Structures are given as structure tokens and as C-alpha cells.
Amino acid sequence: MTLSRRSLLGVSLATPALLPRVAGAQADTRPVLRIAVQALPPTLEPLEAISNVGLRITTNVFDTLWRRDFRAEAAQGGQHLTPFLATSLEQRDPLSWVATLREGVRMQDGTEMTSDDVLSTFSAERMWGDPVQTFEGRVNFGHLAGVEAEGPRRVVFRTKTPDPVMAQRLAAYGGWIHSAKAYAESGRDGLRAKPVGSGPYRVASFQRDQRAVLESHDDYWQGRPPAKQVVFTVVPEASSRLAGLQAGDYDLVTNLLPEQVEGLAQHPTLEGVDVALDFAHILYYDTSRPALRDPRVRRALNHAVDTELLGRSLWGPAFRPMRALQIPAFGELYDADRVGFAFDPDRSRRLLREAGYRGEEIVIRIAPGYYLQMLQAVQIVQQMWQAVGINTRLETRENLSLITQPGADIRPTSIAFRFPDPLGGGLAVHLAEDYSLQKNGFWQPVRFNELVRALRLANDPAERKRLWLALLDEFEAEAPALILYPVREYFAKRRAIQWQHPPLYYMDFRASQLRFS
């Protein structure tokens, strides 16, 4: 949903909050939802917990002003937004947006949500100032010039430049509203250990690398949550997580392998689920390294990889390749005819000859345990590169922070499409000049950056599409990275749990999303 002119996006959102509540004396018969996960985030500060393991908790502790309707997107395509903590969002002029806040929303500390909570969340120190607490605040909201209150129920967001996707940003990563009172009392450390939001579950306890316990926020504005507690327990090995589900120790387990999910096909009480995510894994090139300075070598690397064969071998027959860093939910901007780097070994060999490549060693460095399937993927890619005469060596490191140290040519990273627009992830975010790949000096393009800046400022739909297609073309000319595959999430659960995983690493256990039969 693109808001490019002054408009009022406001509809009444019917919620169970108006229904009679269960009497406090009545026995609480709701179940405890027990989940085995591969890891927990190091902190619950929502901007620091933006990860595949952190978003699961963030989704349940916090609400956003605006909200994506994933079910409508799946059924109808394109982008669908609904009011949430805000009942309307009005574009007052090209540089200001006014959010009207919902009445009667209780934070988990008992305070009523007001504009103070929004101002605290979107403060300069957290989101857009200089300096800022975390880089993640800047990703979606670094273009803010100010956030002001017009009374307890109205907040004005002022931007430095026009923004055609402001509503999408408010529904995405970073837009989680915390309690101003709690933040004033405990600051950033409080957010890290026991954050306070308005979501359906409050944090009861958090033991890093062990367990996080969420308990029902019974005064939730959308009605009492369906689970009495949600318990996330760290079980590092996928086989142990699955065994725990089969033994009845857990109700839902995450991050399984395709073959583990397939093995549950005929199980009477358990089921495996395969979810295509708005997420991709890539290998990016250090273009400052001698062997990779020539873009013809980088294009040769890409044309040497059969991404369809790679994807099917790792993710099974349901796999569909990603031809470019884009998702169908881009709507009108999605280039469905884009071919990208088609598998063409002969073209790869020709490009290598033209670039004068003579078998120089190219070093790939990964942290094998961080990204699911990454070790196997790189080993397959190495074989494909070897087939066209590319000489590679694989290095491994214990964690992701160590792989960016000097001395490697190729490294992995993940690409999350935080909202369904080119400005929500991919080329215009993760490969842009203010993100880590360029900040670490691995790639420093000129025209690519000019196109990204122009796309961020463009409001006209036709101009946005022209710039987006030009950006895709520039990516293919420069070839700074190899798109491995769109990521899939495999999980398993009891069949009695009626719940669907959205295409991001959210685990939403609100009453509108979760039922026990």
C-alpha cells in the first residue's frame, strides 16, 4: 500500500477487547505453549533482537502502530496494511504524517498508551539522531527529522525527504512501541532484560542461551491471549528438538531440515510445515581483493552456479529460485520477467578468459552453524566453480562476527525484506552505502549508490519502477554478490495447534492467529 498523496488511512478495527472478560477468580485452563528453538537473542531490546531468533519474541511482546495483513497478502498478492495501535495515518504534507492513537490500550506495566510512548520509542537517541544507539534504528527511520505530540492521542512524524512507504515502515522492523514509563525508569538495560510493550505477552523471565518465558497480558486490547504462557527453550540440535516434540516435551519446534519434516507426513498427531520466507541467503564478494576486482570475474562466478539445482538439493522439490533480490509482494514494482544470472558455464569460462583469470585462489569464509544449510550450500557451489576452472578454498570461523575480518574474498549474509517494497530490503538496503557491506569496504560503487538515493526520493510510481529496474540492471552489471536461494523455514507442531507461520521470522500467538483444538 503506497500513500503518495494526502489521504486518511483509517478504519475501525473490531477487536475482542470490547467483549466481557473472564472473571479473575475463574480457573485459568489455557495451555502453556512450549517451543523448542535453536537459539535465543543475546538481548530483548527490540532493535538489538532483529534476527531470526529474536523476532519470535518481539512479535509477541510489542505492537506496532500499523500492521501487515499476511493472510490477505497470501490470498490476494501485493501489500495489505491495517490499523493497529494507530487508528489512522494521515499524510498532512509531503514531509509530515499524523498518527491518531487507539484509546484504551494498556501497556504491560498497567499504564495507558499515549503519545509519550510513541515519542519514547521513536526518540532521536534510539532511531534517527547522531549518534544513535543501534544502527538498526536508522535502517527504517534514519530519514526522520522529528517526532512530536499533538496531545495525548496524536503524533506527528516529520521526515527529511518525501517517503512513499511511511505506512509500511511503521508496520515493520523497529516500529515496536515500548512503555515510556518503563524506559524512563530502567533505560536501555531494562529493554534488554525485561522490555515492556503493549503486546499479548509480557516477559516473565529471560535466561540468555537457555529459556525465555512469556506470560499472558490479560488486559491486552485485542482480548485475552489463547496461551497462559509461551516458553521458548533452547535446544541447539535439530534432531533433539524433533525428538522432544515426539516425546511430548514440546508443542512446536523450529528450524528443522527438509527430510525431518517429510518424515512426519503420515504422523497421526504431529505435522511438519514448510514455509517460504521473504528472506534470502547470498554470498557477497570483496571487490577490493585482487582476484575479484574485475566485474567479469564476479559475473563468471554467478553464471557458473545452477541455483535451481542448488536449491532443490537443499530445500526439496518445493523450492523456487529467486531471480533477483525481489519478492512478488513488491506488487507493481516486481519484475516477473527478470532472468538474472542464468546458469551458463560456457559464458562463465568466456568471462574468465576475458578477465585474465589464471586460477588464483579465492577464499570463502563462513560460520557453519549460523545459517541453516550454508555449509552444504558452499560446498556445492565450490564444486560448480571448480567445474569452470575457479580455484577456491573454504575457511570456517566460530561465529558471524569473525568472518568479516580481513583475508577472505567471499562471505555469506542474509537478506530480509522487512516490508514489501524495494526500500524494505535487498539492493536498496543491505547492499546500499549505509549498510555493513559497503561500510566495511567490500564494495564501493558509484552509479549503484546514485540510483539508490534517487529511488529513496522518488514518489511517482512510474519513476520508482524505472529506477528500480535500473538498479536491478546495475546489480547484474556489477555482480557484487551471488543470490543463493530464498530461505525456507521448516518447523513441526502438534496438529491440535492451529497456527500459521508468516513469511518473516515472526511467531504471532495472538488470539487472531492461534487456536488450540
Salt bridges, closest charged atoms under 4 A:
ASP28 OD2 - ARG30 NH2 2.72
GLU45 OE2 - ARG126 NH2 3.29
GLU48 OE2 - ARG188 NH2 2.84
GLU48 OE2 - ARG192 NH2 2.80
ASP63 OD1 - ARG510 NH2 2.51
GLU73 OE1 - ARG68 NH2 2.63
GLU90 OE2 - ARG6 NH2 2.78
GLU112 OE2 - ARG153 NH2 2.68
GLU136 OE1 - ARG418 NH1 2.80
GLU148 OE1 - ARG158 NE 3.04
GLU150 OE2 - ARG92 NH1 2.91
GLU150 OE1 - ARG154 NE 3.64
ASP163 OD2 - HIS143 NE2 2.77
ASP163 OD2 - ARG169 NE 2.66
GLU185 OE2 - LYS181 NZ 3.00
ASP189 OD1 - ARG192 NH1 3.57
ASP218 OD1 - ARG30 NH2 3.16
ASP251 OD1 - ARG34 NH2 2.84
ASP251 OD1 - ARG494 NE 2.87
GLU271 OE2 - LYS493 NZ 2.31
GLU271 OE1 - ARG495 NH1 3.72
ASP274 OD1 - ARG488 NE 2.84
ASP278 OD2 - ARG68 NH2 3.75
ASP294 OD2 - ARG296 NH2 2.75
GLU308 OE1 - ARG312 NH1 3.66
GLU308 OE2 - ARG323 NH2 2.81
ASP335 OD2 - ARG338 NE 3.01
ASP346 OD1 - ARG349 NH1 3.14
GLU361 OE1 - ARG393 NE 3.16
GLU395 OE1 - ARG365 NE 2.96
GLU395 OE2 - ARG393 NH1 3.12
GLU395 OE1 - ARG397 NH2 3.34
ASP409 OD1 - ARG289 NE 2.95
ASP421 OD1 - ARG464 NH2 2.84
GLU433 OE2 - ARG453 NE 2.70
ASP434 OD1 - ARG456 NH2 3.29
GLU463 OE2 - ARG466 NH2 2.84
ASP473 OD1 - ARG338 NH1 2.80
GLU474 OE1 - ARG447 NH1 3.05
GLU476 OE2 - ARG338 NH1 3.21
GLU478 OE1 - ARG298 NH2 3.37
GLU489 OE2 - ARG56 NH2 3.87
ASP508 OD2 - ARG67 NH2 2.26
ASP508 OD1 - ARG510 NH1 2.91
